[in-house]
Amino acid sequence: MRIPLVGKEPIEAKNMGFTLIHEHLRVFSEAVRFQWPHLYNEEEEFRNAVNEIKKIIQFGVKTIVDPTVMGLGRDIRFMERVVKATGINLVAGTGIYIYVDLPFYFLNRSIEEIADLFIHDIKEGIQGTSNKAGFIKIAADEPGITKDVEKVIRAAAITHKETKVPIITHSNAHNNTGLEQQRILVEEGVDPGKILIGHLGDTDNTDYIKKIADKGSFIGLDRYGLDLFLPVDKRNETTLKLIKDGYSDRIMISHDYCCTIDWGTARPELKPKLAPRWSMTLIFEDTIPFLKKNGVSEEIIDIIFKENPKKFFS
């Protein structure tokens, strides 16, 4: 299956190259931005994104997967602008990011109607452009699998069965939401190998992480630098243990970095305390050297960053 790229022709999965599977060019609160645009500076956001992408290109990154969907401020034209300025391969997604309730629009609307919106993004294009979605993003967090969260999960399953595109999730590693997401998706007929359960690296409980991998899904160790959830050194040790235990063919590593984010918990003055090293380059500066120092081969690094994304999108 050919993978759609923002602002470029589709590519074969084998041509993705070194891939960061979970990074955001920008994240913002859609309702706030619509009502009070003076709070935002798009040119500054653009510069932030371009600067970060140029840095990772220097480390050999060819492709990023940006799971910014409805609820996070998806703007396909902004993405395309960054692609044109940097040359990066960027895969955009469809989906809905909620923790509890869907917007009022979806009251008395069916799961199938939600799936139709996702399918439109994949087959027709995103936000009136010819740029098509290459995956589906869903979320569940501390509130668990609420009624509306479950509707979105099941809509993602319908979409996958219609389009064959894979599914990336946001999960809370401390309340089993990842296992529940996986259970519902598989129950609906989704191939577990086309599911990436995200943010499992927020815990060092490898027994929990392995449960998901053992059921056939990919495991996202994808929040490197977010020390408020788990410090980098513990993330590194967890990753190393999983590799040594034979799970390298299930692991995907990334940062969940947001070149700009407007969430109150991510205000600039809080970053030095909560996420002092968070960037799109931390993996190259710390994690990969750590893994190599502890006996992980270049072949295993390639499996994690090249072969696994290729399998996921194939």
C-alpha positions in Angstrom: 0.0 0.0 0.0 1.3 3.4 -0.9 1.5 6.0 1.9 0.1 9.5 1.2 2.5 12.3 2.1 1.5 15.9 2.7 2.6 18.1 -0.2 4.2 15.2 -2.1 3.4 12.2 -4.1 2.7 9.0 -2.2 5.6 6.6 -1.5 6.0 2.9 -0.8 6.4 2.0 2.8 9.9 0.6 2.0 11.0 4.2 1.1 10.0 5.8 4.4 13.6 5.5 5.8 14.4 6.6 9.3 11.0 7.5 10.8 9.8 9.3 14.0 6.4 7.8 14.5 4.8 10.4 16.8 5.7 14.1 16.5 3.6 17.2 16.3 4.4 20.3 14.2 2.0 22.3 16.5 -0.9 21.6 18.9 -3.5 24.2 19.9 -7.0 24.4 21.4 -9.2 24.9 18.3 -12.1 26.7 20.0 -9.7 29.2 21.7 -7.8 29.9 18.6 -11.0 30.5 16.6 -12.4 32.9 19.2 -9.2 34.8 20.2 -6.7 34.6 17.3 -4.7 37.5 18.7 -3.3 35.0 21.2 -1.4 33.1 18.5 1.5 33.9 16.1 1.5 31.7 13.1 4.8 32.9 11.8 6.5 32.1 15.0 4.8 28.7 15.0 6.1 28.1 11.5 9.6 29.1 12.4 9.5 26.7 15.4 8.4 23.8 13.3 10.9 24.5 10.5 13.8 24.8 12.9 13.0 21.6 14.6 12.5 19.6 11.4 15.8 20.9 10.0 17.6 19.6 13.1 16.2 16.1 12.8 17.0 16.0 9.0 20.6 16.5 10.1 20.3 13.3 12.1 19.1 11.4 9.1 15.3 11.4 9.7 13.4 11.0 6.4 9.8 10.8 7.6 7.7 12.0 10.5 4.2 10.8 11.4 2.2 13.7 12.8 -0.9 12.5 14.8 -2.4 16.0 15.1 -6.1 15.4 14.5 -9.4 17.0 15.5 -9.1 18.1 19.1 -5.4 19.0 18.7 -5.6 21.7 16.0 -4.9 19.8 12.8 -4.2 22.3 9.9 -3.2 20.5 6.8 -2.1 23.8 5.0 0.3 24.6 7.9 1.7 21.1 7.6 2.1 21.5 3.8 3.9 24.8 4.3 6.4 23.2 6.7 7.0 20.3 4.2 7.7 22.8 1.4 10.2 24.7 3.6 12.1 21.6 4.8 11.6 18.7 2.3 10.6 16.2 5.1 8.2 13.4 4.4 5.2 13.9 6.6 2.3 11.5 7.1 -0.9 13.2 8.4 -3.8 11.4 10.0 -7.5 11.5 10.6 -9.3 10.9 13.8 -10.7 12.6 16.9 -8.8 13.3 20.1 -11.0 13.3 23.2 -10.8 12.0 26.8 -14.4 12.2 27.7 -17.1 13.7 25.5 -17.5 14.3 21.8 -18.5 17.8 20.6 -22.2 18.5 20.5 -22.3 18.0 16.8 -22.0 14.3 17.3 -25.0 14.0 19.7 -27.5 11.5 18.2 -25.1 10.7 15.4 -23.9 7.1 14.8 -20.6 5.5 14.9 -20.9 4.9 11.2 -21.3 8.7 10.6 -18.1 9.3 12.5 -16.3 6.6 10.4 -17.6 8.3 7.2 -15.7 11.5 8.2 -12.5 9.5 8.8 -12.9 7.7 5.5 -13.5 11.0 3.7 -10.0 12.2 4.9 -8.4 9.1 3.7 -10.1 8.7 0.3 -11.0 12.3 -0.7 -8.6 14.6 1.2 -8.2 16.7 4.4 -9.8 20.1 4.8 -10.7 20.6 1.2 -7.2 19.7 -0.1 -5.8 16.8 -2.0 -3.7 15.8 1.0 -4.9 12.4 2.3 -4.7 10.8 5.7 -2.4 7.8 6.1 -3.6 6.6 9.5 -6.2 7.0 12.2 -5.6 8.5 15.6 -7.7 7.8 18.7 -7.3 8.6 22.3 -8.1 7.5 25.9 -6.7 8.8 29.1 -7.3 9.0 32.8 -11.1 8.9 32.5 -10.8 5.6 30.8 -13.0 4.2 28.0 -16.0 6.5 28.2 -19.1 6.0 26.0 -17.9 8.6 23.5 -14.3 7.4 23.5 -15.5 4.0 22.7 -17.6 5.3 19.8 -14.5 6.8 18.3 -12.5 3.6 18.8 -15.2 1.6 17.0 -15.4 4.2 14.3 -11.7 3.8 13.8 -12.1 0.1 13.4 -14.8 0.5 10.8 -12.5 2.9 9.0 -9.6 0.6 9.1 -11.6 -2.3 7.7 -12.8 0.0 4.8 -9.4 1.6 4.0 -6.7 -0.7 5.5 -4.8 2.3 7.0 -3.3 1.6 10.5 -4.3 3.0 13.8 -2.2 5.0 16.3 -3.5 5.6 19.8 -2.9 7.9 22.8 -3.2 5.9 25.9 -2.6 6.2 29.7 0.0 3.7 30.7 -1.2 3.6 34.3 -4.9 2.5 33.9 -4.9 -0.2 31.2 -6.5 2.0 28.5 -4.0 0.7 26.0 -5.1 -2.9 26.6 -8.7 -1.8 26.4 -8.1 0.1 23.1 -6.5 -3.0 21.7 -9.2 -5.3 22.9 -12.0 -3.2 21.3 -10.2 -2.8 18.0 -9.4 -6.5 17.7 -13.0 -7.4 18.8 -14.1 -5.2 15.8 -11.9 -7.1 13.4 -8.7 -5.0 13.3 -5.5 -6.8 12.6 -3.4 -6.2 15.8 -0.3 -5.7 13.7 -2.0 -2.5 12.4 -2.4 -1.0 15.9 0.3 1.1 17.6 -0.6 1.6 21.3 0.9 4.9 22.2 2.7 6.3 25.3 3.5 3.0 26.8 6.9 4.4 27.6 5.3 6.5 30.3 5.7 3.4 32.6 8.6 1.1 33.4 6.2 -1.8 34.0 7.4 -4.0 31.3 4.9 -6.7 32.1 2.1 -4.4 31.1 3.9 -3.3 27.9 4.6 -6.9 27.0 1.0 -7.9 27.3 0.2 -5.5 24.5 3.1 -6.6 22.3 2.3 -10.3 22.9 -1.1 -9.8 21.4 0.6 -8.6 18.2 0.5 -4.8 18.3 3.3 -2.3 18.2 4.3 -0.5 21.4 4.9 3.2 21.4 7.9 4.3 23.6 7.1 7.7 22.2 7.3 10.4 24.8 11.0 10.8 25.3 11.8 14.0 27.1 8.5 14.3 29.0 10.1 13.8 32.3 6.8 14.6 34.2 5.6 11.2 33.1 8.8 9.2 33.3 12.5 10.5 33.3 14.7 9.8 30.3 17.0 7.4 32.2 14.1 5.2 33.2 12.7 5.3 29.7 16.1 4.2 28.4 16.4 1.3 30.8 12.9 0.2 30.0 13.6 0.3 26.2 16.9 -1.6 26.8 15.1 -4.3 28.8 12.4 -4.8 26.2 15.0 -5.1 23.4 17.0 -7.6 25.4 13.8 -9.6 26.1 13.2 -9.9 22.3 10.7 -7.1 21.6 12.7 -5.0 19.2 10.3 -6.0 16.3 7.4 -4.4 18.2 9.0 -1.2 19.4 8.6 2.3 17.9 10.4 5.2 19.6 9.6 8.9 19.3 9.2 12.1 21.5 5.5 13.3 21.1 7.2 16.6 20.7 5.1 19.7 19.9 7.1 22.4 18.2 4.4 24.8 19.6 1.7 23.9 22.1 -0.8 26.2 23.8 -1.9 23.9 26.7 -1.7 25.5 30.1 0.4 22.5 31.4 3.0 23.3 28.7 3.6 27.0 29.3 7.2 28.0 28.6 8.0 28.8 32.2 7.0 25.2 33.3 9.2 23.4 30.7 12.5 23.6 32.7 10.8 21.8 35.6 8.6 19.3 33.8 10.4 18.6 30.5 13.8 20.3 30.4 15.2 18.2 27.5 12.1 17.7 25.5 12.8 18.2 21.8 12.8 16.2 18.5 16.5 15.5 18.9 16.7 13.9 22.3 16.7 10.4 21.0 19.7 11.0 18.9 21.6 12.9 21.6 20.9 10.4 24.5 18.8 7.3 23.8 20.5 5.9 20.7 24.0 6.4 22.2 22.8 4.8 25.4 21.5 1.8 23.6 24.6 1.3 21.5 26.8 1.7 24.6 24.8 -1.2 26.2 25.2 -3.5 23.3 22.3 -2.8 21.0 23.4 -3.2 17.4 22.9 -0.9 14.4 20.7 -3.6 13.0 18.3 -3.4 16.0 18.3 0.4 15.7 17.3 0.0 12.1 14.5 -2.4 13.0 13.0 0.0 15.4 13.2 3.2 13.3 13.0 1.8 9.8 11.6 -1.7 9.6 8.8 -1.4 12.2 7.3 1.7 10.6 7.6 0.0 7.2 5.7 -3.0 8.5 3.1 -0.9 10.3 2.3 1.1 7.1 2.6 -1.8 4.6 
